[in-house]
Amino acid sequence: MRNNFYFILLIIITSCSNNKNENEKRFLLNYSKGLNEFNPELTDHFPNILKSERQLTIGYPAGAYGIGMANLIFSHEVDSTEFNTVIRKLKLNKIKSYKPTDSIFIIIGDTLNYEKKETGIPIPNFDSYERDFGLNSKYLTEHNKIYVLESKSGKFMNKEYLTKNNNLPEKWKNGFSRGIATNEKENELIYWLCVW
């Protein structure tokens, strides 16, 4: 009886391990596929080494018209040393930080009218985080800081995938934005790219 118990326990442990490995492979495949959907120059800020506590959202260019943008958002929790290294690099490169509540943002994929906000900075709506802390702070907490590495107007997807966001300023009808949002409380790094 006892031998049967250990045998069954061994099967369960092996099965769980195999499922974990399959999930890991599937996640890495999706991450790699997501990166390959975009120009490598737009995704070169995404990490090569992935931590275990992570989340991935991909809006493929072929589906951009339905949600107003194509995007890649990857978050993971890192140790404090790695977190501080990323922050130091951002500061060394003189990348300005913003609060999620700053009124300068144009949130791509949002339904608000931003037509008169010509000098705004586009960012994605971070919809995978399912938190809403008020106007212009969709899905990021008060603990987050937003670092916009680059945003440019223009056409950065195949013509058939370009979106028509009628609520955006003329300058930002099409373009891209990429950057990193940080959460010091949770040592979380959120890498993003959105193209519309």
N, CA, C and O atoms as a DFTB+ gen file, in Angstrom:
784 C
 N C O
     1  1       0.815      -1.192       0.000
     2  2       0.000       0.000       0.000
     3  2       0.863       1.262       0.000
     4  3       0.630       2.204      -0.757
     5  1       1.870       1.243       0.881
     6  2       2.748       2.401       0.980
     7  2       3.512       2.606      -0.326
     8  3       3.694       3.746      -0.753
     9  1       3.961       1.532      -0.968
    10  2       4.667       1.641      -2.246
    11  2       3.773       2.251      -3.315
    12  3       4.227       3.059      -4.125
    13  1       2.495       1.861      -3.318
    14  2       1.551       2.441      -4.281
    15  2       1.406       3.951      -4.068
    16  3       1.345       4.718      -5.029
    17  1       1.353       4.364      -2.807
    18  2       1.223       5.788      -2.494
    19  2       2.413       6.564      -3.056
    20  3       2.233       7.600      -3.695
    21  1       3.639       6.059      -2.815
    22  2       4.832       6.745      -3.313
    23  2       4.877       6.750      -4.836
    24  3       5.307       7.730      -5.445
    25  1       4.439       5.673      -5.441
    26  2       4.405       5.598      -6.899
    27  2       3.432       6.636      -7.464
    28  3       3.754       7.333      -8.427
    29  1       2.248       6.735      -6.865
    30  2       1.246       7.716      -7.315
    31  2       1.761       9.136      -7.080
    32  3       1.577      10.008      -7.929
    33  1       2.400       9.371      -5.941
    34  2       2.963      10.684      -5.640
    35  2       4.040      11.051      -6.662
    36  3       4.100      12.195      -7.113
    37  1       4.880      10.102      -7.026
    38  2       5.916      10.332      -8.027
    39  2       5.294      10.696      -9.372
    40  3       5.788      11.594     -10.054
    41  1       4.235      10.023      -9.756
    42  2       3.546      10.324     -11.019
    43  2       2.972      11.742     -10.984
    44  3       3.086      12.479     -11.963
    45  1       2.364      12.121      -9.876
    46  2       1.775      13.463      -9.748
    47  2       2.858      14.536      -9.839
    48  3       2.691      15.530     -10.545
    49  1       3.957      14.339      -9.131
    50  2       5.052      15.316      -9.153
    51  2       5.631      15.435     -10.556
    52  3       5.872      16.542     -11.038
    53  1       5.853      14.311     -11.207
    54  2       6.376      14.323     -12.573
    55  2       5.412      15.023     -13.514
    56  3       5.828      15.807     -14.367
    57  1       4.140      14.744     -13.364
    58  2       3.121      15.362     -14.210
    59  2       3.102      16.874     -14.025
    60  3       3.040      17.614     -15.007
    61  1       3.155      17.342     -12.779
    62  2       3.158      18.784     -12.502
    63  2       4.399      19.436     -13.092
    64  3       4.328      20.529     -13.653
    65  1       5.538      18.760     -12.964
    66  2       6.784      19.286     -13.513
    67  2       6.694      19.410     -15.031
    68  3       7.132      20.410     -15.601
    69  1       6.126      18.397     -15.688
    70  2       5.965      18.444     -17.142
    71  2       5.037      19.576     -17.558
    72  3       5.302      20.263     -18.544
    73  1       3.938      19.779     -16.806
    74  2       3.019      20.879     -17.115
    75  2       3.709      22.224     -16.962
    76  3       3.509      23.123     -17.778
    77  1       4.526      22.366     -15.914
    78  2       5.248      23.620     -15.695
    79  2       6.213      23.872     -16.847
    80  3       6.312      24.997     -17.338
    81  1       6.925      22.832     -17.281
    82  2       7.852      22.976     -18.403
    83  2       7.113      23.346     -19.682
    84  3       7.590      24.176     -20.455
    85  1       5.957      22.740     -19.910
    86  2       5.163      23.067     -21.100
    87  2       4.679      24.511     -21.053
    88  3       4.719      25.216     -22.062
    89  1       4.223      24.951     -19.885
    90  2       3.788      26.342     -19.737
    91  2       4.943      27.308     -19.969
    92  3       4.769      28.353     -20.596
    93  1       6.122      26.956     -19.463
    94  2       7.311      27.780     -19.655
    95  2       7.667      27.875     -21.140
    96  3       7.947      28.961     -21.648
    97  1       7.653      26.741     -21.825
    98  2       7.950      26.732     -23.261
    99  2       6.939      27.565     -24.035
   100  3       7.308      28.321     -24.933
   101  1       5.674      27.426     -23.687
   102  2       4.610      28.174     -24.367
   103  2       4.785      29.683     -24.139
   104  3       4.626      30.478     -25.065
   105  1       5.111      30.066     -22.900
   106  2       5.319      31.480     -22.592
   107  2       6.491      32.038     -23.401
   108  3       6.379      33.100     -24.013
   109  1       7.615      31.316     -23.401
   110  2       8.795      31.780     -24.137
   111  2       8.526      31.861     -25.634
   112  3       9.004      32.775     -26.305
   113  1       7.765      30.911     -26.157
   114  2       7.403      30.935     -27.573
   115  2       6.540      32.155     -27.884
   116  3       6.771      32.838     -28.882
   117  1       5.550      32.433     -27.039
   118  2       4.694      33.609     -27.236
   119  2       5.494      34.905     -27.131
   120  3       5.278      35.834     -27.911
   121  1       6.404      34.969     -26.183
   122  2       7.250      36.154     -26.009
   123  2       8.101      36.380     -27.255
   124  3       8.170      37.491     -27.782
   125  1       8.742      35.319     -27.715
   126  2       9.579      35.404     -28.910
   127  2       8.757      35.788     -30.139
   128  3       9.173      36.629     -30.936
   129  1       7.596      35.169     -30.283
   130  2       6.715      35.474     -31.414
   131  2       6.265      36.933     -31.364
   132  3       6.224      37.608     -32.392
   133  1       5.928      37.418     -30.171
   134  2       5.522      38.814     -30.009
   135  2       6.626      39.771     -30.411
   136  3       6.375      40.741     -31.127
   137  1       7.847      39.513     -29.961
   138  2       8.979      40.365     -30.334
   139  2       9.200      40.378     -31.841
   140  3       9.505      41.421     -32.420
   141  1       9.045      39.218     -32.473
   142  2       9.290      39.109     -33.911
   143  2       8.221      39.768     -34.769
   144  3       8.433      39.962     -35.966
   145  1       7.081      40.117     -34.190
   146  2       6.016      40.787     -34.942
   147  2       6.352      42.244     -35.242
   148  3       5.725      42.866     -36.100
   149  1       7.336      42.785     -34.540
   150  2       7.660      44.203     -34.657
   151  2       9.099      44.384     -35.129
   152  3       9.917      43.468     -35.040
   153  1       9.388      45.568     -35.625
   154  2      10.735      45.924     -36.034
   155  2      11.664      45.785     -34.822
   156  3      11.354      46.311     -33.753
   157  1      12.791      45.091     -34.970
   158  2      13.704      44.889     -33.833
   159  2      14.180      46.193     -33.187
   160  3      14.478      46.214     -31.993
   161  1      14.255      47.267     -33.953
   162  2      14.672      48.553     -33.385
   163  2      13.646      49.093     -32.390
   164  3      13.979      49.906     -31.528
   165  1      12.398      48.638     -32.513
   166  2      11.354      49.099     -31.602
   167  2      11.272      48.244     -30.339
   168  3      10.682      48.663     -29.343
   169  1      11.859      47.055     -30.375
   170  2      11.759      46.138     -29.230
   171  2      13.098      45.881     -28.541
   172  3      13.186      45.013     -27.672
   173  1      14.142      46.623     -28.917
   174  2      15.463      46.327     -28.353
   175  2      15.595      46.670     -26.869
   176  3      16.606      46.330     -26.253
   177  1      14.608      47.328     -26.286
   178  2      14.661      47.627     -24.852
   179  2      14.043      46.513     -24.004
   180  3      14.162      46.539     -22.780
   181  1      13.390      45.541     -24.630
   182  2      12.798      44.422     -23.890
   183  2      13.905      43.508     -23.369
   184  3      14.940      43.365     -24.020
   185  1      13.704      42.888     -22.209
   186  2      14.767      42.071     -21.610
   187  2      14.992      40.753     -22.352
   188  3      14.083      40.196     -22.967
   189  1      16.228      40.279     -22.272
   190  2      16.581      38.968     -22.824
   191  2      16.423      37.875     -21.780
   192  3      16.180      36.718     -22.124
   193  1      16.560      38.230     -20.515
   194  2      16.425      37.265     -19.422
   195  2      15.099      37.544     -18.725
   196  3      14.838      38.664     -18.284
   197  1      14.266      36.513     -18.631
   198  2      12.930      36.667     -18.069
   199  2      12.874      36.052     -16.681
   200  3      13.413      34.969     -16.452
   201  1      12.225      36.738     -15.765
   202  2      12.057      36.247     -14.397
   203  2      10.781      35.423     -14.305
   204  3       9.981      35.392     -15.240
   205  1      10.599      34.755     -13.166
   206  2       9.461      33.838     -13.043
   207  2       8.126      34.546     -12.826
   208  3       7.109      34.080     -13.341
   209  1       8.088      35.648     -12.086
   210  2       6.838      36.380     -11.868
   211  2       6.661      37.358     -13.017
   212  3       7.283      38.421     -13.036
   213  1       5.806      36.999     -13.981
   214  2       5.721      37.833     -15.175
   215  2       4.350      37.763     -15.815
   216  3       3.529      36.897     -15.513
   217  1       4.137      38.714     -16.713
   218  2       2.873      38.811     -17.429
   219  2       3.177      39.341     -18.823
   220  3       4.064      40.176     -18.998
   221  1       2.439      38.851     -19.810
   222  2       2.667      39.237     -21.198
   223  2       1.341      39.520     -21.876
   224  3       0.394      38.742     -21.765
   225  1       1.282      40.639     -22.578
   226  2       0.124      40.979     -23.394
   227  2       0.629      41.312     -24.788
   228  3       1.552      42.110     -24.952
   229  1       0.017      40.694     -25.792
   230  2       0.399      40.965     -27.177
   231  2      -0.846      41.331     -27.962
   232  3      -1.835      40.597     -27.962
   233  1      -0.788      42.460     -28.623
   234  2      -1.811      42.841     -29.591
   235  2      -1.131      42.848     -30.946
   236  3      -0.398      43.783     -31.267
   237  1      -1.362      41.822     -31.739
   238  2      -0.655      41.663     -33.007
   239  2      -1.066      42.729     -34.018
   240  3      -2.209      43.186     -34.008
   241  1      -0.131      43.130     -34.898
   242  2      -0.467      44.129     -35.911
   243  2      -1.706      43.777     -36.730
   244  3      -2.489      44.662     -37.075
   245  1      -1.890      42.506     -37.041
   246  2      -3.059      42.107     -37.838
   247  2      -4.368      42.396     -37.109
   248  3      -5.410      42.515     -37.754
   249  1      -4.342      42.509     -35.798
   250  2      -5.548      42.798     -35.026
   251  2      -5.599      44.216     -34.485
   252  3      -6.473      44.540     -33.681
   253  1      -4.676      45.064     -34.912
   254  2      -4.570      46.419     -34.368
   255  2      -5.818      47.252     -34.611
   256  3      -6.199      48.064     -33.769
   257  1      -6.447      47.056     -35.741
   258  2      -7.602      47.883     -36.078
   259  2      -8.721      47.710     -35.056
   260  3      -9.439      48.663     -34.755
   261  1      -8.871      46.516     -34.528
   262  2      -9.947      46.240     -33.575
   263  2      -9.771      46.912     -32.224
   264  3     -10.759      47.280     -31.587
   265  1      -8.516      47.082     -31.770
   266  2      -8.291      47.686     -30.453
   267  2      -7.590      49.041     -30.533
   268  3      -7.300      49.650     -29.503
   269  1      -7.320      49.508     -31.731
   270  2      -6.725      50.831     -31.902
   271  2      -5.217      50.859     -31.877
   272  3      -4.618      51.920     -32.051
   273  1      -4.582      49.708     -31.663
   274  2      -3.120      49.660     -31.644
   275  2      -2.646      48.212     -31.662
   276  3      -3.383      47.293     -31.305
   277  1      -1.412      48.035     -32.082
   278  2      -0.697      46.779     -31.862
   279  2       0.212      47.060     -30.674
   280  3       0.765      48.154     -30.561
   281  1       0.370      46.092     -29.796
   282  2       1.212      46.369     -28.638
   283  2       1.877      45.114     -28.105
   284  3       1.464      43.987     -28.379
   285  1       2.904      45.354     -27.348
   286  2       3.607      44.311     -26.622
   287  2       3.893      44.895     -25.248
   288  3       4.604      45.892     -25.125
   289  1       3.342      44.278     -24.223
   290  2       3.558      44.732     -22.850
   291  2       4.028      43.525     -22.047
   292  3       3.336      42.511     -21.959
   293  1       5.207      43.651     -21.468
   294  2       5.791      42.572     -20.675
   295  2       6.169      43.123     -19.309
   296  3       6.854      44.141     -19.214
   297  1       5.729      42.460     -18.262
   298  2       6.125      42.882     -16.918
   299  2       6.724      41.703     -16.168
   300  3       6.337      40.550     -16.364
   301  1       7.672      42.024     -15.311
   302  2       8.186      41.002     -14.401
   303  2       8.744      41.664     -13.152
   304  3       9.170      42.819     -13.165
   305  1       8.726      40.891     -12.075
   306  2       9.296      41.347     -10.816
   307  2      10.741      40.872     -10.763
   308  3      11.046      39.723     -11.085
   309  1      11.621      41.772     -10.353
   310  2      13.047      41.471     -10.306
   311  2      13.567      41.759      -8.900
   312  3      12.864      42.347      -8.078
   313  1      14.793      41.342      -8.634
   314  2      15.363      41.670      -7.325
   315  2      15.747      43.154      -7.302
   316  3      15.802      43.804      -8.346
   317  1      16.008      43.674      -6.118
   318  2      16.255      45.113      -5.977
   319  2      17.519      45.560      -6.711
   320  3      17.585      46.696      -7.181
   321  1      18.512      44.696      -6.816
   322  2      19.738      45.053      -7.533
   323  2      19.443      45.301      -9.005
   324  3      19.864      46.314      -9.562
   325  1      18.725      44.384      -9.633
   326  2      18.387      44.552     -11.049
   327  2      17.466      45.756     -11.252
   328  3      17.632      46.517     -12.205
   329  1      16.504      45.921     -10.358
   330  2      15.590      47.058     -10.450
   331  2      16.374      48.370     -10.405
   332  3      16.163      49.255     -11.235
   333  1      17.277      48.490      -9.434
   334  2      18.071      49.718      -9.291
   335  2      19.011      49.937     -10.469
   336  3      19.276      51.080     -10.841
   337  1      19.519      48.861     -11.061
   338  2      20.368      48.977     -12.250
   339  2      19.588      49.586     -13.407
   340  3      20.093      50.468     -14.101
   341  1      18.363      49.122     -13.617
   342  2      17.524      49.669     -14.692
   343  2      17.233      51.147     -14.433
   344  3      17.314      51.964     -15.350
   345  1      16.896      51.493     -13.197
   346  2      16.609      52.893     -12.847
   347  2      17.844      53.765     -13.085
   348  3      17.728      54.862     -13.631
   349  1      19.016      53.291     -12.685
   350  2      20.258      54.051     -12.901
   351  2      20.505      54.287     -14.387
   352  3      20.895      55.385     -14.783
   353  1      20.281      53.262     -15.213
   354  2      20.475      53.417     -16.661
   355  2      19.514      54.450     -17.235
   356  3      19.900      55.263     -18.075
   357  1      18.268      54.420     -16.785
   358  2      17.287      55.400     -17.261
   359  2      17.717      56.814     -16.879
   360  3      17.635      57.732     -17.696
   361  1      18.171      56.988     -15.649
   362  2      18.608      58.314     -15.192
   363  2      19.890      58.747     -15.889
   364  3      20.042      59.916     -16.244
   365  1      20.812      57.811     -16.086
   366  2      22.060      58.113     -16.778
   367  2      21.793      58.598     -18.203
   368  3      22.486      59.483     -18.706
   369  1      20.787      58.012     -18.846
   370  2      20.412      58.416     -20.206
   371  2      19.443      59.597     -20.223
   372  3      18.912      59.966     -21.271
   373  1      19.223      60.181     -19.046
   374  2      18.377      61.373     -18.897
   375  2      16.960      61.161     -19.420
   376  3      16.380      62.037     -20.060
   377  1      16.415      59.975     -19.133
   378  2      15.027      59.679     -19.480
   379  2      14.155      60.210     -18.346
   380  3      14.298      59.800     -17.194
   381  1      13.266      61.110     -18.681
   382  2      12.400      61.745     -17.681
   383  2      11.343      60.756     -17.194
   384  3      10.831      59.943     -17.964
   385  1      11.027      60.841     -15.899
   386  2       9.963      59.994     -15.351
   387  2       8.690      60.816     -15.182
   388  3       8.729      62.015     -14.906
   389  1       7.565      60.132     -15.356
   390  2       6.246      60.750     -15.199
   391  2       5.433      59.907     -14.229
   392  3       5.714      58.728     -14.015
   393  1       4.429      60.531     -13.652
   394  2       3.452      59.814     -12.835
   395  2       2.313      59.374     -13.742
   396  3       2.037      60.037     -14.742
   397  1       1.649      58.276     -13.419
   398  2       0.507      57.842     -14.235
   399  2      -0.597      58.892     -14.324
   400  3      -1.378      58.892     -15.276
   401  1      -0.666      59.779     -13.346
   402  2      -1.728      60.792     -13.328
   403  2      -1.359      62.071     -14.080
   404  3      -2.184      62.978     -14.182
   405  1      -0.133      62.160     -14.609
   406  2       0.256      63.368     -15.345
   407  2      -0.666      63.582     -16.534
   408  3      -1.022      62.638     -17.239
   409  1      -1.043      64.816     -16.745
   410  2      -2.024      65.138     -17.792
   411  2      -1.419      65.198     -19.187
   412  3      -2.143      65.447     -20.151
   413  1      -0.133      64.981     -19.325
   414  2       0.522      65.074     -20.627
   415  2       0.227      63.872     -21.533
   416  3       0.450      63.941     -22.742
   417  1      -0.270      62.783     -20.961
   418  2      -0.405      61.550     -21.729
   419  2      -1.613      61.529     -22.653
   420  3      -2.691      62.028     -22.329
   421  1      -1.389      60.933     -23.810
   422  2      -2.442      60.545     -24.752
   423  2      -2.484      59.028     -24.668
   424  3      -1.508      58.364     -25.017
   425  1      -3.578      58.479     -24.219
   426  2      -3.644      57.037     -24.018
   427  2      -4.215      56.382     -25.268
   428  3      -5.397      56.523     -25.583
   429  1      -3.344      55.662     -25.974
   430  2      -3.728      55.009     -27.220
   431  2      -4.669      53.853     -26.897
   432  3      -4.409      53.059     -25.993
   433  1      -5.746      53.772     -27.634
   434  2      -6.740      52.732     -27.403
   435  2      -7.828      53.172     -26.440
   436  3      -8.768      52.421     -26.182
   437  1      -7.711      54.385     -25.906
   438  2      -8.717      54.927     -25.001
   439  2      -9.836      55.564     -25.828
   440  3      -9.657      55.831     -27.017
   441  1     -10.965      55.801     -25.214
   442  2     -12.093      56.410     -25.925
   443  2     -12.200      57.914     -25.687
   444  3     -13.044      58.572     -26.295
   445  1     -11.357      58.469     -24.811
   446  2     -11.395      59.913     -24.581
   447  2     -10.937      60.659     -25.827
   448  3     -10.185      60.122     -26.641
   449  1     -11.390      61.889     -25.970
   450  2     -11.015      62.704     -27.118
   451  2      -9.733      63.475     -26.793
   452  3      -9.714      64.323     -25.901
   453  1      -8.672      63.170     -27.526
   454  2      -7.376      63.814     -27.343
   455  2      -7.022      64.713     -28.526
   456  3      -5.872      65.138     -28.635
   457  1      -7.957      65.013     -29.404
   458  2      -7.670      65.737     -30.648
   459  2      -6.915      67.046     -30.446
   460  3      -6.112      67.422     -31.300
   461  1      -7.144      67.740     -29.357
   462  2      -6.511      69.048     -29.135
   463  2      -5.215      68.945     -28.334
   464  3      -4.638      69.968     -27.965
   465  1      -4.761      67.762     -28.069
   466  2      -3.572      67.559     -27.239
   467  2      -2.348      67.299     -28.121
   468  3      -1.717      66.248     -28.018
   469  1      -2.017      68.258     -28.986
   470  2      -0.925      68.107     -29.957
   471  2       0.429      67.837     -29.304
   472  3       1.263      67.141     -29.885
   473  1       0.659      68.372     -28.117
   474  2       1.962      68.203     -27.469
   475  2       1.977      67.040     -26.478
   476  3       2.945      66.870     -25.736
   477  1       0.918      66.248     -26.462
   478  2       0.856      65.114     -25.551
   479  2       1.825      64.004     -25.929
   480  3       2.355      63.969     -27.039
   481  1       2.043      63.106     -24.988
   482  2       2.923      61.951     -25.193
   483  2       2.062      60.696     -25.206
   484  3       1.373      60.415     -24.226
   485  1       2.088      59.935     -26.299
   486  2       1.274      58.714     -26.357
   487  2       1.887      57.568     -25.558
   488  3       3.098      57.347     -25.579
   489  1       1.015      56.846     -24.854
   490  2       1.390      55.617     -24.158
   491  2       0.238      54.629     -24.335
   492  3      -0.881      55.044     -24.638
   493  1       0.488      53.333     -24.152
   494  2      -0.625      52.374     -24.236
   495  2      -1.525      52.492     -23.017
   496  3      -1.181      53.150     -22.035
   497  1      -2.680      51.845     -23.092
   498  2      -3.600      51.921     -21.958
   499  2      -3.342      50.843     -20.906
   500  3      -4.080      50.764     -19.924
   501  1      -2.324      50.019     -21.085
   502  2      -1.954      49.006     -20.093
   503  2      -3.169      48.205     -19.630
   504  3      -3.314      47.921     -18.441
   505  1      -4.029      47.846     -20.557
   506  2      -5.302      47.205     -20.212
   507  2      -5.161      45.855     -19.538
   508  3      -6.124      45.387     -18.931
   509  1      -4.015      45.210     -19.614
   510  2      -3.870      43.891     -18.996
   511  2      -3.762      43.964     -17.479
   512  3      -3.830      42.935     -16.806
   513  1      -3.597      45.157     -16.935
   514  2      -3.423      45.275     -15.494
   515  2      -4.728      45.445     -14.748
   516  3      -4.751      45.393     -13.519
   517  1      -5.821      45.649     -15.475
   518  2      -7.172      45.676     -14.918
   519  2      -7.295      46.532     -13.673
   520  3      -8.002      46.172     -12.732
   521  1      -6.617      47.651     -13.667
   522  2      -6.756      48.624     -12.590
   523  2      -7.039      49.964     -13.242
   524  3      -6.486      50.259     -14.301
   525  1      -7.875      50.770     -12.641
   526  2      -8.143      52.099     -13.181
   527  2      -8.103      53.088     -12.032
   528  3      -8.921      53.028     -11.115
   529  1      -7.157      53.985     -12.093
   530  2      -6.984      54.955     -11.020
   531  2      -7.305      56.364     -11.493
   532  3      -6.733      57.330     -10.988
   533  1      -8.208      56.492     -12.450
   534  2      -8.650      57.811     -12.877
   535  2      -8.113      58.198     -14.235
   536  3      -7.327      57.476     -14.848
   537  1      -8.552      59.338     -14.682
   538  2      -8.189      59.875     -15.986
   539  2      -6.674      59.868     -16.179
   540  3      -5.928      60.292     -15.296
   541  1      -6.232      59.392     -17.319
   542  2      -4.826      59.364     -17.713
   543  2      -3.932      58.510     -16.820
   544  3      -2.711      58.663     -16.851
   545  1      -4.500      57.638     -16.046
   546  2      -3.667      56.751     -15.237
   547  2      -4.169      55.327     -15.355
   548  3      -4.076      54.542     -14.412
   549  1      -4.698      55.005     -16.512
   550  2      -5.316      53.699     -16.687
   551  2      -4.369      52.573     -16.293
   552  3      -3.269      52.440     -16.830
   553  1      -4.823      51.779     -15.354
   554  2      -4.237      50.497     -14.993
   555  2      -2.858      50.557     -14.342
   556  3      -2.248      49.509     -14.130
   557  1      -2.354      51.719     -14.024
   558  2      -1.099      51.818     -13.290
   559  2      -1.385      52.469     -11.941
   560  3      -2.239      53.349     -11.836
   561  1      -0.669      52.032     -10.918
   562  2      -0.915      52.548      -9.571
   563  2      -0.109      53.816      -9.314
   564  3       0.701      54.236     -10.140
   565  1      -0.346      54.401      -8.175
   566  2       0.409      55.589      -7.769
   567  2       1.873      55.243      -7.492
   568  3       2.702      56.145      -7.367
   569  1       2.200      53.961      -7.395
   570  2       3.583      53.533      -7.159
   571  2       4.386      53.445      -8.456
   572  3       5.604      53.271      -8.416
   573  1       3.723      53.562      -9.591
   574  2       4.409      53.456     -10.873
   575  2       5.024      54.785     -11.293
   576  3       4.510      55.859     -10.982
   577  1       6.131      54.679     -12.003
   578  2       6.714      55.804     -12.732
   579  2       6.789      55.361     -14.182
   580  3       7.040      54.191     -14.471
   581  1       6.572      56.292     -15.084
   582  2       6.557      55.984     -16.508
   583  2       7.745      56.677     -17.167
   584  3       7.917      57.890     -17.043
   585  1       8.557      55.894     -17.868
   586  2       9.695      56.411     -18.614
   587  2       9.421      56.168     -20.093
   588  3       9.398      55.022     -20.542
   589  1       9.214      57.233     -20.846
   590  2       8.978      57.110     -22.283
   591  2      10.339      57.198     -22.968
   592  3      10.969      58.256     -22.985
   593  1      10.780      56.082     -23.528
   594  2      12.081      56.049     -24.188
   595  2      12.042      56.756     -25.534
   596  3      12.992      57.430     -25.930
   597  1      10.916      56.586     -26.232
   598  2      10.806      57.160     -27.572
   599  2       9.350      57.133     -28.008
   600  3       8.621      56.180     -27.734
   601  1       8.943      58.189     -28.687
   602  2       7.631      58.203     -29.340
   603  2       7.776      59.030     -30.609
   604  3       8.344      60.123     -30.597
   605  1       7.256      58.493     -31.698
   606  2       7.353      59.173     -32.996
   607  2       6.049      59.018     -33.746
   608  3       5.386      57.983     -33.682
   609  1       5.703      60.065     -34.454
   610  2       4.544      59.968     -35.336
   611  2       5.003      59.414     -36.676
   612  3       6.165      59.568     -37.052
   613  1       4.095      58.773     -37.394
   614  2       4.420      58.188     -38.693
   615  2       3.826      56.802     -38.824
   616  3       3.063      56.354     -37.967
   617  1       4.180      56.133     -39.896
   618  2       3.635      54.805     -40.187
   619  2       4.715      53.757     -39.946
   620  3       5.732      53.720     -40.639
   621  1       4.477      52.910     -38.952
   622  2       5.460      51.918     -38.531
   623  2       4.920      50.494     -38.589
   624  3       5.492      49.578     -37.997
   625  1       3.809      50.315     -39.311
   626  2       3.232      48.989     -39.561
   627  2       2.873      48.930     -41.035
   628  3       2.837      49.949     -41.724
   629  1       2.608      47.718     -41.506
   630  2       2.107      47.580     -42.871
   631  2       0.830      48.392     -43.026
   632  3       0.038      48.509     -42.091
   633  1       0.643      48.940     -44.195
   634  2      -0.487      49.837     -44.460
   635  2      -1.831      49.211     -44.094
   636  3      -2.709      49.893     -43.566
   637  1      -1.995      47.915     -44.372
   638  2      -3.284      47.268     -44.107
   639  2      -3.586      47.131     -42.611
   640  3      -4.731      46.870     -42.241
   641  1      -2.586      47.300     -41.751
   642  2      -2.792      47.177     -40.311
   643  2      -2.933      48.526     -39.596
   644  3      -3.277      48.565     -38.414
   645  1      -2.673      49.615     -40.292
   646  2      -2.740      50.934     -39.661
   647  2      -4.135      51.204     -39.120
   648  3      -5.135      50.795     -39.711
   649  1      -4.188      51.885     -38.007
   650  2      -5.456      52.161     -37.340
   651  2      -5.954      53.563     -37.678
   652  3      -5.206      54.414     -38.160
   653  1      -7.222      53.770     -37.413
   654  2      -7.816      55.103     -37.568
   655  2      -8.387      55.497     -36.217
   656  3      -9.541      55.203     -35.904
   657  1      -7.579      56.153     -35.437
   658  2      -8.003      56.626     -34.122
   659  2      -8.461      58.072     -34.271
   660  3      -7.654      58.998     -34.195
   661  1      -9.741      58.254     -34.481
   662  2     -10.280      59.590     -34.724
   663  2     -10.209      60.497     -33.505
   664  3     -10.411      61.705     -33.625
   665  1      -9.927      59.942     -32.348
   666  2      -9.854      60.756     -31.133
   667  2      -8.448      61.284     -30.850
   668  3      -8.217      61.903     -29.812
   669  1      -7.502      61.043     -31.772
   670  2      -6.123      61.485     -31.566
   671  2      -5.843      62.773     -32.329
   672  3      -6.511      63.057     -33.323
   673  1      -4.857      63.565     -31.876
   674  2      -4.457      64.757     -32.619
   675  2      -3.935      64.365     -34.001
   676  3      -3.462      63.245     -34.194
   677  1      -4.018      65.267     -34.942
   678  2      -3.574      64.994     -36.316
   679  2      -2.137      64.473     -36.334
   680  3      -1.823      63.535     -37.066
   681  1      -1.272      65.076     -35.535
   682  2       0.138      64.671     -35.472
   683  2       0.288      63.205     -35.084
   684  3       1.220      62.538     -35.533
   685  1      -0.620      62.697     -34.254
   686  2      -0.493      61.355     -33.706
   687  2      -1.497      60.366     -34.297
   688  3      -1.816      59.369     -33.650
   689  1      -1.998      60.611     -35.494
   690  2      -2.951      59.662     -36.105
   691  2      -2.326      58.277     -36.249
   692  3      -3.010      57.262     -36.117
   693  1      -1.022      58.242     -36.521
   694  2      -0.264      56.992     -36.559
   695  2       1.086      57.252     -35.918
   696  3       1.594      58.373     -35.947
   697  1       1.666      56.203     -35.335
   698  2       2.969      56.357     -34.718
   699  2       3.309      55.187     -33.817
   700  3       2.688      54.127     -33.889
   701  1       4.309      55.397     -32.964
   702  2       4.658      54.383     -31.974
   703  2       5.154      55.067     -30.706
   704  3       5.567      56.227     -30.718
   705  1       5.101      54.323     -29.628
   706  2       5.622      54.759     -28.339
   707  2       6.207      53.529     -27.661
   708  3       5.648      52.435     -27.740
   709  1       7.331      53.721     -26.998
   710  2       7.941      52.605     -26.280
   711  2       8.593      53.119     -25.012
   712  3       9.041      54.263     -24.946
   713  1       8.639      52.262     -24.012
   714  2       9.235      52.690     -22.765
   715  2       9.170      51.635     -21.686
   716  3       8.932      50.455     -21.943
   717  1       9.390      52.099     -20.466
   718  2       9.399      51.230     -19.295
   719  2       8.629      51.939     -18.183
   720  3       8.862      53.115     -17.902
   721  1       7.725      51.218     -17.565
   722  2       7.070      51.709     -16.351
   723  2       7.643      50.908     -15.189
   724  3       7.886      49.708     -15.315
   725  1       7.853      51.565     -14.077
   726  2       8.448      50.905     -12.921
   727  2       7.515      50.996     -11.721
   728  3       6.714      51.923     -11.603
   729  1       7.637      50.025     -10.844
   730  2       6.902      50.038      -9.583
   731  2       7.900      49.660      -8.492
   732  3       8.195      48.483      -8.287
   733  1       8.410      50.668      -7.801
   734  2       9.457      50.444      -6.800
   735  2       8.962      49.602      -5.629
   736  3       9.733      48.840      -5.046
   737  1       7.702      49.731      -5.285
   738  2       7.144      48.979      -4.153
   739  2       7.212      47.472      -4.407
   740  3       7.455      46.692      -3.486
   741  1       6.995      47.070      -5.660
   742  2       6.976      45.641      -5.999
   743  2       8.183      45.203      -6.829
   744  3       8.234      44.060      -7.282
   745  1       9.162      46.102      -7.037
   746  2      10.309      45.816      -7.910
   747  2       9.846      45.295      -9.268
   748  3      10.416      44.347      -9.809
   749  1       8.822      45.918      -9.803
   750  2       8.243      45.484     -11.076
   751  2       8.711      46.400     -12.204
   752  3       8.736      47.622     -12.061
   753  1       9.079      45.790     -13.320
   754  2       9.444      46.508     -14.538
   755  2       8.444      46.131     -15.617
   756  3       8.220      44.948     -15.878
   757  1       7.845      47.129     -16.242
   758  2       6.852      46.907     -17.292
   759  2       7.399      47.519     -18.576
   760  3       7.503      48.739     -18.698
   761  1       7.743      46.669     -19.523
   762  2       8.270      47.119     -20.812
   763  2       7.112      47.200     -21.793
   764  3       6.259      46.313     -21.822
   765  1       7.076      48.258     -22.599
   766  2       5.982      48.352     -23.549
   767  2       6.436      48.891     -24.894
   768  3       7.433      49.602     -25.023
   769  1       5.652      48.512     -25.879
   770  2       5.704      49.082     -27.222
   771  2       4.271      49.132     -27.704
   772  3       3.544      48.144     -27.591
   773  1       3.852      50.266     -28.240
   774  2       2.549      50.313     -28.910
   775  2       2.733      51.016     -30.247
   776  3       3.437      52.020     -30.351
   777  1       2.086      50.468     -31.259
   778  2       2.156      50.985     -32.625
   779  2       0.731      51.098     -33.119
   780  3      -0.065      50.176     -32.939
   781  1       0.401      52.219     -33.739
   782  2      -0.967      52.416     -34.217
   783  2      -0.983      53.114     -35.556
   784  3      -2.054      53.362     -36.110
